[in-house]
Amino acid sequence: MRTPDKIYAAPQPQVVDFTFDASVAAVFPDMLRRSVPGYETIISLLGVLAERYAQADSTIYDLGCSLGAAMLSMQSRLSDASIRFVGVDQSAAMLRQCRNNLEAVNDGKNHAARFSLLHGDVREVEITNASMVIVNFTLQFIDPADRLALLSRIHAGLKSGGVAVLSEKVCAEDAAESDLQQALHEQFKIANGYSELEIAQKRTALENIMRLDSAATHIKRLRRAHFSSVAQWFQAFNFCSFVAIK
């Protein structure tokens, strides 16, 4: 049973910048379900993408792995034990819960043999022999000046035919569309039980740390990182996912 997200339910005298701390890790599944339209669909379909693109004797990286949902989805569709997973996250609290989630599905031996979890900055992790690299709602928290370099490093670490999957909240380039998408997203959160106070306080908490790009900007940047093919494969309101093939 999910622990309900009540982090912003009470008025806060000063709303501080959002952090992926232990309190967020404890309620993260509920937070994602109620605030990110299409998240569960993206996670489920990552398993389908893995069936197509994961290569034997290669590694799948999840940069910003949070609680491990993406890795577990892909593992469930891949029977080849030669495919390994590396999850990276800057939040120690997220990684602790991620390890618990992985161990709940895998016995200790299989978990240790197939999964590695790294605590650190995704911009610094070495990517080698990769057939897939997942970047789910992570790039938006990285300095825009560093985004192209990260995608270029991902491309360099991928095997031929490997893919990067990039999921992001996006901003529309047209003002009217931007207003509509924001209104629809807020209505989605209200429909899932968040109050206007919770929505407003979380917006304030995120405004200094989450900087959004348009879908067109993401596609252009992936092409600048030398991916041979880039496509948007999913959208729900202002949340999109892209697949880029080396």
Secondary structure, DSSP 8 states (H G I E B T S, - for coil): ------TTSS--SS-------HHHHHHHHHHHHHHSTTHHHHHHHHHHHHHHH--TT-EEEEET-TTSHHHHHHHHH---TT-EEEEEES-HHHHHHHHHHHHHHS-HHHHHHHEEEEES-TTT----SEEEEEEES-GGGS-HHHHHHHHHHHHHHEEEEEEEEEEEEB--SSHHHHHHHHHHHHHHHHHTT--HHHHHHHHHHHTTT---B-HHHHHHHHHHTT-SEEEEEEEETTEEEEEEE-
